[in-house]
Amino acid sequence: MSYAKELHIAQLAVQRATILTQQVFHEKAKGTLSKDDKSPVTIGDFGAQALIIHAIRKNFPRDEIVGEEEASSLRENQALTSQIWEVVREARLEDQRAEEELGGPLANVEQMLQVIDEGNSAGGATGRIWALDPIDGTKGFLRGGQYAVCLALIEDGDVKVGVLGCPNLPIDDSAPLSADVGEEGADRAGRGVLFSAVTGLGATSRPLGRGALQSPLPIRMKEVTDITRATFCESAEPGHSSHSDQAEIAKKLGITNQSVRMDSQAKYGSIARGAGDLYLRLPVSATYQEKVWDHAAGDLIVREAGGTVTDVEGRRRDFGRGRTLKGHKGVVAAPKAVHDQVLDAVKIVLSST
């Protein structure tokens, strides 16, 4: 199966959602609610989820959806709901045909709240399930740094389609990662990229637009012949990945390049196109379970670009275990030729901590 329609709709849906998130950022219309994990939830989170689920429901009504947000808190906060509805009803693609393919605009506030709540699937190993993170890297979004709108189709536990919209990454696939790429980049020219992959068909990038999809280019991970010259990507937040363990791993591998820190699955896209080389996410808690929506799209894009992605034990991650990656810890993503070497260093360092 080619998954051509699924890919096309996912790309358009993510592109439309990035229009909304950029509008929210530039208008400074960010309202927040507390969540159990204390991460900020923005108007963009709820609005992007509503738009994407609406598009999925229009085209694939029988599919399930694992979404990050739910609308119970919104039903008790009319002021915030009104702000979200304002940006949702204004966000649309400039190409009318593309907009119609996504089901057009939502009809009213109640429909918006209903579709937000339709991201409540428990996940699992059977059937077609979309994994959605409307804004991955919320802290990056709030400061104008890196964030991603993430959507993946999981079929019988295997990721088949992955799309990442990264509004603040450089369009140019050949642009090397700079140390400040995780900082404010929302107003810089030449930013905004849409990464995509289908299992067995490779990975691509294209500029994010505001209408029909722009032309894609194939992407591949950079060949690493000398591990000491590689560049790591790591999480900006120390609460997400152990920076001290990463420094020890770099030392063991002889890597002296400064690690590039950024939020979100933009790290997966960056190494997939060769802007960086390695991505590690190292456990900081024995009890934390990674969420499916935080990794599904990026995992596929890196693998289809010629990389290997495992947990810190070297196991391919199973996306059919529910809403989390229960039993898997961390991420080791690298070009196939050096993955084992990086993994060995990870195991040595983590076994000594």
C-alpha positions as CSV (number, residue, x, y, z in Angstrom):
1,M,0.0,0.0,0.0
2,S,1.4,3.4,-1.0
3,Y,-0.5,5.5,1.6
4,A,-0.5,8.3,-1.0
5,K,-3.8,9.8,0.2
6,E,-2.8,9.5,3.9
7,L,0.5,11.3,3.2
8,H,-1.2,14.0,1.2
9,I,-3.8,14.8,3.8
10,A,-1.3,14.6,6.6
11,Q,1.0,17.1,4.9
12,L,-1.8,19.5,4.2
13,A,-3.3,19.2,7.7
14,V,0.1,19.8,9.3
15,Q,0.7,22.8,7.0
16,R,-2.6,24.4,7.9
17,A,-2.0,23.8,11.6
18,T,1.4,25.6,11.4
19,I,-0.4,28.6,9.9
20,L,-2.5,28.7,13.1
21,T,0.4,28.3,15.5
22,Q,2.4,31.0,13.8
23,Q,-0.6,33.3,14.0
24,V,-1.0,32.6,17.7
25,F,2.7,33.3,18.3
26,H,2.8,36.6,16.4
27,E,-0.4,37.9,17.9
28,K,0.9,37.0,21.4
29,A,-2.5,35.6,22.1
30,K,-1.2,32.8,24.3
31,G,-3.3,31.5,27.2
32,T,-2.1,28.7,29.4
33,L,-3.7,26.0,31.6
34,S,-1.9,23.7,34.0
35,K,-1.5,20.0,33.1
36,D,-0.4,17.1,35.2
37,D,3.1,17.3,33.8
38,K,3.1,21.1,34.4
39,S,4.1,21.9,30.8
40,P,2.3,24.9,29.3
41,V,-0.7,24.4,27.1
42,T,-1.4,27.1,24.6
43,I,-4.2,28.3,22.4
44,G,-2.1,26.9,19.5
45,D,-2.1,23.4,21.1
46,F,-5.9,23.2,21.2
47,G,-6.5,25.0,17.9
48,A,-4.0,22.9,16.0
49,Q,-5.4,19.7,17.4
50,A,-8.9,20.7,16.4
51,L,-7.9,21.5,12.8
52,I,-5.9,18.3,12.3
53,I,-8.5,16.0,13.8
54,H,-11.2,17.7,11.7
55,A,-9.1,16.8,8.5
56,I,-8.6,13.2,9.6
57,R,-12.3,12.8,10.4
58,K,-13.2,14.2,6.9
59,N,-11.0,11.7,5.1
60,F,-10.6,8.7,7.3
61,P,-13.7,8.6,9.5
62,R,-13.1,5.1,10.9
63,D,-9.5,5.7,12.0
64,E,-8.7,6.3,15.7
65,I,-6.6,9.2,17.0
66,V,-4.2,9.4,19.9
67,G,-4.0,13.1,20.7
68,E,-2.2,15.0,23.4
69,E,-5.0,17.4,24.4
70,E,-8.6,17.1,25.7
71,A,-11.2,19.7,26.0
72,S,-12.6,19.3,29.6
73,S,-10.8,22.3,30.9
74,L,-11.9,24.4,28.0
75,R,-15.6,23.8,28.7
76,E,-15.0,25.5,32.0
77,N,-13.1,28.4,30.6
78,Q,-15.3,30.4,28.1
79,A,-12.7,33.2,27.7
80,L,-10.0,30.8,26.6
81,T,-12.4,28.8,24.4
82,S,-13.4,32.0,22.6
83,Q,-9.7,32.9,21.9
84,I,-9.1,29.4,20.5
85,W,-12.3,29.6,18.3
86,E,-11.1,33.0,17.0
87,V,-7.9,31.6,15.6
88,V,-9.4,28.2,14.5
89,R,-12.0,29.9,12.3
90,E,-9.4,32.2,10.7
91,A,-6.8,29.5,9.9
92,R,-7.1,28.2,6.4
93,L,-5.0,27.4,3.4
94,E,-4.9,29.9,0.6
95,D,-5.5,27.2,-2.0
96,Q,-9.2,26.5,-2.1
97,R,-9.0,23.0,-3.4
98,A,-6.5,22.0,-0.7
99,E,-8.7,23.6,2.0
100,E,-11.7,21.6,0.7
101,E,-9.7,18.4,0.8
102,L,-9.3,19.0,4.6
103,G,-13.0,19.4,5.1
104,G,-13.1,23.2,5.1
105,P,-13.7,25.2,8.3
106,L,-15.2,23.9,11.4
107,A,-18.9,24.9,11.8
108,N,-19.0,26.2,15.4
109,V,-17.4,26.2,18.8
110,E,-19.2,23.0,19.9
111,Q,-17.8,21.1,16.9
112,M,-14.4,22.4,17.7
113,L,-14.6,21.0,21.3
114,Q,-16.0,17.7,20.1
115,V,-13.1,17.1,17.6
116,I,-10.5,18.0,20.2
117,D,-11.9,15.3,22.4
118,E,-11.8,12.7,19.6
119,G,-8.1,12.3,20.2
120,N,-8.9,9.9,23.0
121,S,-7.9,6.6,21.5
122,A,-6.1,4.2,23.9
123,G,-3.8,3.2,21.0
124,G,-2.7,-0.4,20.6
125,A,-1.3,-3.0,18.3
126,T,-4.3,-3.4,15.9
127,G,-6.0,-1.1,13.4
128,R,-5.2,2.4,12.1
129,I,-4.3,5.0,14.7
130,W,-3.1,8.5,14.1
131,A,-0.7,9.9,16.7
132,L,-0.9,13.7,17.0
133,D,1.1,16.2,18.9
134,P,-0.3,19.7,17.9
135,I,2.7,21.6,19.3
136,D,5.7,19.5,20.3
137,G,8.1,21.6,22.2
138,T,5.7,24.1,23.8
139,K,8.5,26.0,25.6
140,G,10.4,26.4,22.3
141,F,7.1,27.7,20.8
142,L,6.6,30.2,23.5
143,R,10.0,31.7,23.2
144,G,10.0,31.7,19.4
145,G,12.4,28.8,19.2
146,Q,12.1,25.3,17.8
147,Y,8.8,23.4,17.9
148,A,7.0,21.0,15.6
149,V,3.5,20.0,14.6
150,C,3.6,16.2,14.5
151,L,1.4,13.6,12.9
152,A,1.9,9.9,12.2
153,L,-0.2,7.0,11.0
154,I,0.4,3.8,12.9
155,E,-1.1,0.7,11.4
156,D,-1.1,-2.5,13.4
157,G,1.6,-1.1,15.7
158,D,3.9,0.0,12.8
159,V,4.4,3.6,11.8
160,K,3.5,3.9,8.1
161,V,3.4,7.7,7.6
162,G,5.1,10.5,9.4
163,V,4.9,14.3,9.0
164,L,6.7,17.1,10.9
165,G,6.0,20.8,10.4
166,C,8.9,22.8,11.7
167,P,8.2,26.5,11.2
168,N,11.4,27.8,12.6
169,L,14.0,25.5,11.1
170,P,15.9,26.7,8.0
171,I,14.4,25.7,4.7
172,D,17.8,24.9,3.3
173,D,18.6,21.2,3.9
174,S,22.3,21.9,3.6
175,A,22.4,24.6,6.3
176,P,24.4,23.3,9.2
177,L,23.0,23.4,12.7
178,S,24.2,26.5,14.6
179,A,24.4,26.6,18.4
180,D,21.6,29.1,18.5
181,V,19.1,27.2,16.4
182,G,17.1,26.4,19.4
183,E,16.6,30.1,20.3
184,E,14.3,32.6,18.7
185,G,14.0,32.2,15.0
186,A,10.3,32.9,14.4
187,D,10.9,36.1,12.4
188,R,14.0,35.1,10.4
189,A,13.7,34.8,6.6
190,G,14.2,31.4,5.0
191,R,12.5,29.4,7.8
192,G,9.8,26.8,7.7
193,V,10.2,23.2,6.6
194,L,7.8,20.2,6.2
195,F,9.4,16.8,6.7
196,S,7.6,13.6,5.5
197,A,8.1,9.9,5.1
198,V,6.2,6.8,4.1
199,T,7.5,3.4,5.1
200,G,9.7,1.9,2.4
201,L,9.5,5.1,0.2
202,G,12.1,7.3,1.8
203,A,11.9,10.8,3.4
204,T,11.5,14.3,1.9
205,S,11.6,17.9,2.9
206,R,9.8,20.9,1.4
207,P,9.2,24.5,2.3
208,L,6.2,25.1,4.5
209,G,3.7,27.2,2.6
210,R,0.2,28.7,3.0
211,G,-1.6,27.0,0.1
212,A,-1.0,23.9,-2.0
213,L,2.1,21.8,-1.1
214,Q,5.4,22.9,-2.6
215,S,7.8,20.6,-4.4
216,P,9.6,18.0,-2.2
217,L,13.3,17.1,-2.1
218,P,14.6,13.7,-1.0
219,I,16.7,13.8,2.3
220,R,19.3,11.4,3.6
221,M,21.3,11.3,6.8
222,K,24.9,12.4,6.4
223,E,27.5,9.7,6.2
224,V,29.7,9.8,9.3
225,T,33.1,8.4,8.6
226,D,34.8,9.9,11.6
227,I,32.7,9.8,14.8
228,T,34.9,12.3,16.5
229,R,33.7,15.0,14.1
230,A,30.0,14.3,14.6
231,T,27.4,16.7,16.0
232,F,24.9,15.7,18.7
233,C,21.4,17.1,19.0
234,E,19.9,17.0,22.4
235,S,16.8,18.3,24.3
236,A,16.9,21.9,25.4
237,E,15.3,20.9,28.7
238,P,17.4,19.0,31.2
239,G,14.2,17.6,32.6
240,H,13.8,15.7,29.3
241,S,17.3,14.3,28.8
242,S,20.4,14.0,30.9
243,H,22.9,16.6,29.7
244,S,25.6,15.3,32.0
245,D,25.3,11.8,30.6
246,Q,25.3,13.1,27.1
247,A,28.6,15.0,27.8
248,E,30.2,11.8,29.1
249,I,29.0,9.9,26.0
250,A,30.5,12.6,23.7
251,K,33.8,12.4,25.7
252,K,33.9,8.6,25.3
253,L,33.4,8.9,21.6
254,G,36.0,11.6,21.3
255,I,33.4,14.2,20.0
256,T,34.4,17.7,20.7
257,N,31.8,19.6,18.7
258,Q,29.4,21.5,20.9
259,S,26.0,19.8,21.2
260,V,23.1,21.6,19.7
261,R,20.1,21.9,22.0
262,M,16.6,22.4,20.7
263,D,13.1,21.5,21.6
264,S,10.7,19.1,19.8
265,Q,10.9,16.5,17.1
266,A,12.7,19.1,15.0
267,K,15.8,17.1,16.2
268,Y,14.7,14.1,14.2
269,G,14.2,16.2,11.1
270,S,17.5,17.9,11.5
271,I,19.6,14.7,11.6
272,A,17.4,13.1,8.9
273,R,18.6,15.7,6.4
274,G,22.2,15.7,7.6
275,A,22.2,19.1,9.4
276,G,23.2,17.1,12.5
277,D,24.4,13.6,13.0
278,L,23.2,12.0,16.2
279,Y,20.2,12.4,18.5
280,L,20.2,11.1,22.1
281,R,17.4,11.4,24.6
282,L,18.7,9.9,27.8
283,P,16.5,8.8,30.7
284,V,16.2,11.2,33.7
285,S,13.5,9.2,35.5
286,A,13.0,5.5,36.2
287,T,9.2,5.9,36.0
288,Y,8.7,8.3,33.1
289,Q,7.1,6.7,30.0
290,E,7.7,8.4,26.6
291,K,4.5,9.3,24.8
292,V,3.8,7.8,21.3
293,W,3.0,11.2,19.8
294,D,6.4,12.6,20.9
295,H,8.3,10.2,18.7
296,A,6.3,8.3,16.0
297,A,6.7,10.7,13.1
298,G,10.3,11.5,13.8
299,D,11.3,7.9,14.2
300,L,10.0,7.0,10.8
301,I,11.5,10.0,9.1
302,V,15.0,9.2,10.4
303,R,14.7,5.5,9.5
304,E,13.5,6.3,6.0
305,A,16.4,8.8,5.6
306,G,18.9,6.0,6.3
307,G,19.2,6.0,10.0
308,T,18.7,3.6,12.9
309,V,16.5,4.5,15.9
310,T,16.4,2.5,19.0
311,D,15.9,2.9,22.8
312,V,19.0,3.0,25.0
313,E,19.0,-0.9,25.2
314,G,19.3,-1.1,21.4
315,R,15.7,-2.2,20.7
316,R,13.5,-1.0,17.9
317,R,10.6,0.9,19.6
318,D,7.2,-0.6,19.6
319,F,4.5,1.9,18.8
320,G,1.7,-0.5,19.4
321,R,1.7,-0.5,23.2
322,G,-0.9,2.1,23.8
323,R,-0.5,5.8,24.3
324,T,3.0,5.4,25.7
325,L,6.2,3.6,24.7
326,K,6.0,1.5,27.9
327,G,9.1,-0.6,28.4
328,H,11.3,1.6,26.3
329,K,13.7,4.2,27.7
330,G,15.3,7.0,25.8
331,V,16.3,7.4,22.2
332,V,19.5,6.6,20.2
333,A,19.2,7.8,16.6
334,A,22.2,7.7,14.3
335,P,23.3,6.8,10.8
336,K,23.3,3.0,10.5
337,A,27.1,2.7,10.1
338,V,27.8,4.2,13.5
339,H,24.7,3.4,15.5
340,D,26.3,0.4,17.2
341,Q,29.3,2.5,18.2
342,V,27.2,5.2,19.7
343,L,24.9,2.7,21.4
344,D,27.9,0.9,23.0
345,A,29.1,4.3,24.5
346,V,25.5,5.0,25.8
347,K,25.3,1.6,27.5
348,I,28.7,2.1,29.2
349,V,27.9,5.5,30.5
350,L,24.4,4.7,31.7
351,S,25.6,1.5,33.4
352,S,28.0,3.6,35.5
353,T,25.5,6.1,36.7
